[in-house]
Amino acid sequence: MATISASLVAELRRKTGLGMMDCKKALVEADGDMDKAVKILREKGLATAAKKEGRIAAEGLVDILSENGVTAVIEVNTETDFVAKNESFRKFVKGLLKTLVENKPADLDAFMNTVYAGSTDTVSAELVNQIAVIGEKISIRRFALVEGTVSTYIHGNGVTGVVVKFDVDDSIKDTPAFAEYAKNIALQIAAGNPPKYVNKDEVPQSEIDEEKAILIQQAKNDPKNASKPDAILEKMVGGRLGKFYERVCLVEQPYVKDDKLTVGQYTAQTAKELGKDIRIVSFVIFEKGEGLQKREENFGEEIAKMING
């Protein structure tokens, strides 16, 4: 039986990021063979990943990468914020982004079967490896790919990520003035109340009808309007739809840096200054853990569980 030195254990720990005891057990099982020990840990990682599948992963981060005219934004979730700050985890996310911009997969299933950048393993297999190394459930929740002229913004070290696509003349897209404008639009989307659409034309008629119905019902609840027919009430609430559009449409929102202007007016003003048209084509906003159930567990109890096995 090979002698398992502390330096050998430390080397395996450096390679895998796992705990000293896990590394020592794997080396003992592998009779000191480093490659075999790594394989054993990876095989155990498969079981670890399966065990963790039912656990809640609502922390994590949103990150963005732009290369060669392609921009990728991704949300990857973890169980704890502590792991989300881990450099190994962040490097893994960067690798995912690199894989996205290089391969441009059609959807999440295709992405999981794509070879992970700088590896011979698929994204799915590399995810399992990371779960073994990090020791928490990790979930690749969603991604988006945008090609063309964009502005990006990441808020709060990965809490929110925004990508905005613009239709703009090549003669101004690399100017400092346009860069400043584009950055401000990305900031606008990330601020306070994120919009759902770029402009009114994008709002589904069903959503407009639903908002009208709510406003009409609110008007009916006022005794002064009790005897008025729906046709009259609909005309009355027509003006109040402006607030609805202001809430859901980017170009209708007050511009965060000068609320005397709407975003649409700010865009027109910048276009006039630069002498070329500017159009906001689309945007993507990912907010970490949006809509996911959060884990509610006493941290002290969790530590006790770990100590007591």
C-alpha positions as CSV (number, residue, x, y, z in Angstrom):
1,M,0.0,0.0,0.0
2,A,1.4,3.4,-1.1
3,T,2.2,6.0,1.5
4,I,-0.2,8.9,1.2
5,S,1.8,12.0,2.0
6,A,0.4,15.3,3.1
7,S,1.8,17.0,0.0
8,L,0.0,14.4,-2.2
9,V,-3.3,15.1,-0.5
10,A,-2.7,18.9,-0.8
11,E,-2.0,18.5,-4.6
12,L,-5.3,16.6,-5.1
13,R,-7.1,19.2,-3.1
14,R,-5.6,21.9,-5.3
15,K,-6.7,20.1,-8.4
16,T,-10.3,19.4,-7.3
17,G,-11.1,21.9,-4.6
18,L,-12.5,19.2,-2.4
19,G,-11.9,18.7,1.4
20,M,-8.7,17.1,2.8
21,M,-10.5,14.0,4.0
22,D,-12.3,13.4,0.7
23,C,-8.9,13.7,-1.1
24,K,-7.1,11.4,1.4
25,K,-9.8,8.7,1.1
26,A,-9.7,8.8,-2.7
27,L,-5.9,8.5,-2.7
28,V,-6.0,5.6,-0.3
29,E,-8.6,3.9,-2.6
30,A,-6.4,4.7,-5.6
31,D,-3.3,3.4,-3.9
32,G,-1.6,6.8,-4.4
33,D,-2.4,7.1,-8.1
34,M,-3.3,10.8,-8.6
35,D,-5.2,10.3,-11.9
36,K,-7.1,7.4,-10.5
37,A,-8.0,9.4,-7.4
38,V,-9.3,12.2,-9.6
39,K,-11.4,9.7,-11.4
40,I,-12.8,8.2,-8.2
41,L,-13.8,11.7,-7.0
42,R,-15.5,12.4,-10.3
43,E,-17.4,9.1,-10.1
44,K,-18.4,10.0,-6.5
45,G,-19.4,13.4,-7.9
46,L,-22.1,11.8,-10.0
47,A,-23.7,10.4,-6.9
48,T,-23.2,13.7,-5.2
49,A,-25.0,15.5,-8.0
50,A,-27.9,13.1,-7.9
51,K,-28.3,13.5,-4.2
52,K,-28.3,17.3,-4.5
53,E,-30.8,17.4,-7.3
54,G,-33.8,18.1,-5.0
55,R,-32.2,20.9,-3.1
56,I,-33.0,24.6,-3.6
57,A,-30.5,26.6,-5.7
58,A,-31.7,30.2,-5.9
59,E,-28.5,32.1,-5.2
60,G,-25.6,32.2,-7.8
61,L,-24.9,34.9,-10.3
62,V,-25.7,36.5,-13.7
63,D,-22.7,37.1,-16.0
64,I,-22.1,38.4,-19.5
65,L,-19.4,38.0,-22.2
66,S,-19.1,39.7,-25.6
67,E,-16.7,38.3,-28.2
68,N,-16.6,38.7,-32.0
69,G,-20.0,40.4,-32.3
70,V,-21.8,37.9,-30.1
71,T,-22.9,38.6,-26.5
72,A,-24.0,35.9,-24.1
73,V,-25.8,36.4,-20.8
74,I,-26.3,33.5,-18.4
75,E,-27.8,32.8,-15.0
76,V,-26.2,30.0,-13.0
77,N,-27.7,29.2,-9.6
78,T,-26.2,27.8,-6.4
79,E,-27.5,27.0,-3.0
80,T,-25.6,29.7,-1.1
81,D,-24.2,33.2,-1.8
82,F,-20.9,32.0,-0.3
83,V,-20.4,29.6,-3.2
84,A,-21.5,32.2,-5.7
85,K,-18.5,34.3,-4.7
86,N,-16.1,31.4,-5.0
87,E,-13.4,32.0,-7.7
88,S,-13.6,28.4,-9.0
89,F,-17.4,28.8,-9.5
90,R,-17.0,32.1,-11.3
91,K,-14.3,30.6,-13.5
92,F,-16.8,27.9,-14.4
93,V,-19.4,30.4,-15.3
94,K,-16.9,32.3,-17.6
95,G,-16.2,29.0,-19.3
96,L,-20.0,28.6,-19.9
97,L,-20.1,32.0,-21.5
98,K,-17.1,31.2,-23.7
99,T,-18.9,28.0,-24.8
100,L,-22.0,30.0,-25.6
101,V,-20.4,32.6,-27.8
102,E,-18.3,30.1,-29.6
103,N,-21.1,27.6,-30.3
104,K,-24.3,29.6,-30.2
105,P,-26.6,26.7,-29.1
106,A,-30.3,26.9,-30.0
107,D,-31.6,26.1,-26.5
108,L,-30.6,24.8,-23.1
109,D,-30.8,21.2,-24.1
110,A,-28.4,21.8,-27.0
111,F,-26.1,23.8,-24.7
112,M,-25.9,21.0,-22.1
113,N,-24.7,18.6,-24.9
114,T,-22.1,21.1,-26.2
115,V,-18.5,20.5,-25.4
116,Y,-17.4,22.8,-22.6
117,A,-14.8,25.4,-23.7
118,G,-11.2,24.1,-23.1
119,S,-12.4,20.6,-22.3
120,T,-13.4,17.3,-23.8
121,D,-16.4,17.0,-21.6
122,T,-19.9,18.3,-22.4
123,V,-21.4,21.2,-20.4
124,S,-23.6,18.6,-18.6
125,A,-20.6,16.5,-17.6
126,E,-18.6,19.6,-16.5
127,L,-21.6,20.7,-14.4
128,V,-21.5,17.4,-12.6
129,N,-17.7,17.8,-12.0
130,Q,-18.3,21.3,-10.5
131,I,-21.0,19.9,-8.2
132,A,-18.5,17.4,-6.9
133,V,-15.8,20.0,-6.5
134,I,-17.9,22.7,-4.9
135,G,-20.2,20.5,-2.9
136,E,-23.5,22.2,-3.7
137,K,-26.3,21.9,-6.2
138,I,-25.5,24.1,-9.2
139,S,-28.2,24.8,-11.8
140,I,-27.7,26.4,-15.3
141,R,-31.1,28.1,-15.4
142,R,-31.1,30.2,-18.6
143,F,-29.1,32.1,-21.2
144,A,-29.6,34.4,-24.1
145,L,-27.5,35.2,-27.1
146,V,-27.5,38.6,-28.8
147,E,-25.6,39.5,-32.0
148,G,-24.8,43.1,-33.2
149,T,-24.3,46.4,-31.5
150,V,-25.0,46.1,-27.8
151,S,-24.5,47.7,-24.4
152,T,-24.1,45.5,-21.3
153,Y,-24.4,46.1,-17.6
154,I,-23.9,43.9,-14.5
155,H,-25.2,45.2,-11.2
156,G,-24.3,44.1,-7.7
157,N,-21.5,41.7,-8.7
158,G,-23.9,39.4,-10.6
159,V,-27.3,40.2,-9.1
160,T,-28.7,41.6,-12.4
161,G,-27.4,41.5,-15.9
162,V,-28.7,43.6,-18.9
163,V,-28.0,43.4,-22.6
164,V,-29.4,46.0,-24.9
165,K,-29.3,45.8,-28.7
166,F,-29.3,48.9,-30.9
167,D,-29.8,49.6,-34.6
168,V,-27.3,52.3,-35.3
169,D,-25.1,53.6,-38.1
170,D,-21.5,52.2,-38.2
171,S,-20.2,55.8,-38.3
172,I,-21.3,56.6,-34.7
173,K,-21.4,53.2,-32.9
174,D,-17.8,53.5,-31.7
175,T,-18.0,57.1,-30.6
176,P,-17.7,58.0,-26.9
177,A,-21.1,59.8,-27.1
178,F,-22.9,56.8,-28.3
179,A,-21.1,54.6,-25.8
180,E,-22.3,56.9,-23.0
181,Y,-25.9,56.9,-24.3
182,A,-25.9,53.1,-24.7
183,K,-24.5,52.6,-21.1
184,N,-27.2,54.9,-19.8
185,I,-30.0,52.8,-21.5
186,A,-28.6,49.6,-19.9
187,L,-28.6,51.4,-16.5
188,Q,-32.2,52.5,-17.1
189,I,-33.4,49.0,-17.6
190,A,-31.6,47.7,-14.5
191,A,-32.9,50.5,-12.3
192,G,-36.0,50.4,-10.2
193,N,-38.9,49.0,-12.3
194,P,-37.5,47.1,-15.3
195,P,-39.7,47.4,-18.4
196,K,-41.2,44.4,-20.3
197,Y,-41.2,45.8,-23.8
198,V,-39.3,48.4,-25.9
199,N,-42.3,50.3,-27.1
200,K,-46.1,50.2,-27.3
201,D,-46.2,48.2,-30.5
202,E,-44.7,45.2,-28.7
203,V,-47.4,45.1,-26.0
204,P,-49.9,42.2,-26.7
205,Q,-53.4,43.3,-27.2
206,S,-54.6,40.9,-24.6
207,E,-52.4,42.6,-22.0
208,I,-53.8,46.0,-23.0
209,D,-57.4,44.7,-22.8
210,E,-56.8,43.3,-19.4
211,E,-55.4,46.6,-18.1
212,K,-58.4,48.4,-19.6
213,A,-60.8,46.0,-17.8
214,I,-59.0,46.7,-14.5
215,L,-59.2,50.4,-15.0
216,I,-62.9,50.3,-16.0
217,Q,-63.7,48.2,-12.9
218,Q,-61.8,50.8,-10.7
219,A,-63.9,53.5,-12.3
220,K,-67.1,51.5,-11.7
221,N,-66.2,51.3,-8.0
222,D,-66.5,55.1,-7.8
223,P,-70.2,55.8,-7.0
224,K,-70.1,58.9,-9.2
225,N,-69.7,56.6,-12.3
226,A,-72.2,53.9,-11.3
227,S,-74.7,54.8,-14.0
228,K,-72.3,55.4,-16.8
229,P,-72.1,52.8,-19.6
230,D,-68.9,50.9,-20.4
231,A,-68.3,52.8,-23.6
232,I,-68.1,56.1,-21.7
233,L,-66.0,54.5,-19.0
234,E,-63.6,53.1,-21.6
235,K,-63.1,56.6,-23.0
236,M,-62.5,57.9,-19.5
237,V,-59.8,55.4,-18.7
238,G,-58.1,55.8,-22.1
239,G,-55.8,58.5,-20.7
240,R,-54.9,56.4,-17.7
241,L,-53.4,53.8,-20.0
242,G,-50.4,56.2,-20.3
243,K,-49.3,55.2,-16.8
244,F,-49.5,51.5,-17.9
245,Y,-47.3,52.1,-20.9
246,E,-44.9,54.1,-18.8
247,R,-44.6,51.2,-16.5
248,V,-44.1,48.4,-19.1
249,C,-42.5,50.2,-22.1
250,L,-38.8,51.3,-22.0
251,V,-39.1,54.3,-24.4
252,E,-42.1,55.6,-22.4
253,Q,-40.4,55.6,-19.1
254,P,-39.0,58.8,-17.5
255,Y,-35.2,58.8,-18.1
256,V,-33.5,58.1,-14.8
257,K,-30.9,60.8,-15.2
258,D,-33.4,63.5,-16.3
259,D,-37.0,62.8,-15.5
260,K,-38.1,65.7,-17.7
261,L,-37.3,63.4,-20.6
262,T,-38.7,60.0,-21.5
263,V,-36.2,57.4,-22.7
264,G,-37.6,57.9,-26.2
265,Q,-37.0,61.6,-26.1
266,Y,-33.4,61.0,-24.7
267,T,-32.8,58.6,-27.6
268,A,-34.1,61.2,-30.2
269,Q,-32.0,63.9,-28.6
270,T,-28.8,61.8,-28.7
271,A,-29.5,60.8,-32.3
272,K,-29.9,64.5,-33.3
273,E,-26.6,65.4,-31.6
274,L,-24.8,62.6,-33.4
275,G,-26.5,63.2,-36.8
276,K,-27.7,59.6,-37.2
277,D,-30.8,57.6,-36.3
278,I,-30.7,55.4,-33.2
279,R,-33.2,52.6,-32.5
280,I,-33.4,50.4,-29.4
281,V,-34.1,47.0,-31.0
282,S,-34.5,44.7,-27.9
283,F,-33.2,44.0,-24.4
284,V,-32.6,41.1,-22.1
285,I,-32.6,41.4,-18.3
286,F,-31.8,38.5,-16.0
287,E,-32.3,39.0,-12.2
288,K,-30.6,36.4,-10.1
289,G,-33.1,34.0,-8.5
290,E,-36.1,35.8,-10.0
291,G,-39.2,33.7,-9.4
292,L,-37.3,30.9,-7.6
293,Q,-38.1,29.6,-4.2
294,K,-35.5,30.8,-1.6
295,R,-34.0,28.4,0.9
296,E,-35.2,29.2,4.4
297,E,-33.0,27.4,6.9
298,N,-31.3,28.4,10.1
299,F,-27.6,28.7,9.4
300,G,-26.7,27.5,12.9
301,E,-28.8,24.4,12.4
302,E,-27.2,23.8,9.1
303,I,-23.7,23.9,10.6
304,A,-24.9,21.5,13.4
305,K,-26.1,19.1,10.7
306,M,-22.7,19.2,9.0
307,I,-20.9,18.6,12.2
308,N,-23.2,15.7,13.3
309,G,-23.1,14.2,9.8
